[in-house]
Amino acid sequence: MTFKGRRTWLFTSLLAVISIAIGFLSFFQEIGGEFHWSAFGVFSAAFGFIGCVVIVLIAKGLGRLWLQRNEDYYDE
């Protein structure tokens, strides 16, 4: 496994441990919010992560459809 692969697994594992810890601690602390889903301790982290994934996927899709050109684009 390369250094980049190890680093990715390390950060992913760290994120999972922190999310589980926040979810576990939310049972002991009263978390209030305007909406009922805001009471879950991991909601903000999950919402932010899913939002980032969606933004990256949309950017990749736009890049493939609109920004990328063929290799011989300037040779024509």
N, C-alpha and C positions, 0 to 999 in steps of 0.2 A: 504494500500500500504506500502510496506517495505521501509526501508531507502535506500536500493540499487535501488529499483524501482524509488523512488523519485529522487535520484541522477542521474540516467540515463535520466529521463525526463528533469531534470534541464539542464544537459549538452547538450542534444539534442536540447532543446529549445534555449539555448544560442548559439549553432552553427548555428541554423536556423536564429536567429536574426542578428548575425554577418554577415552571408552570404547575407542576404537581404540588410543589410546596405552597404556592399561592392558593391553589384550590383547597389543599388540606387546611391551611390557616384560615381560610374564609369561613370555615365551619365554626370557628371560635370567636370570630370578630363580626360584629354587626356592620354590614356594608349596605348603605342605603343609596338609592338612586331614584331618578325620576321615572324610569321604566323598570319593569319587573326583571328583565334580563341583566340590568346593571348590578343586581344583587349578587351575581356570580363573580367570584374573585378573579377568574381567569378570562372573563369576557373581554376586557380591554386588550389583553395580550393576544388573544385569539383573533379578535376583530382587526387589530393592527397587522398581524401576520398575514391574515387572509387578504386584507387590503393591499399589502405590499406585493403579494403573489399575483393578485389580479392586475395591478399596475404594470408589473414586469411582463406578464403575458400579453397585455394589450400593447405595450411598447414593442415587444418582439414581433407581434403580428403586424403592426404598422410599419416596422422596419422592413419586414419581408415584402409587404404589399406595395409600399410607397417609396421607401428610401433606397433600397438596394437596387443596383443596376447590374446588367450583364458585364462580364469581363471586357468585352469588346465594345462597350458603349461609346467610348471616345474615338474608336478606330473607324467608325462608320462614316 
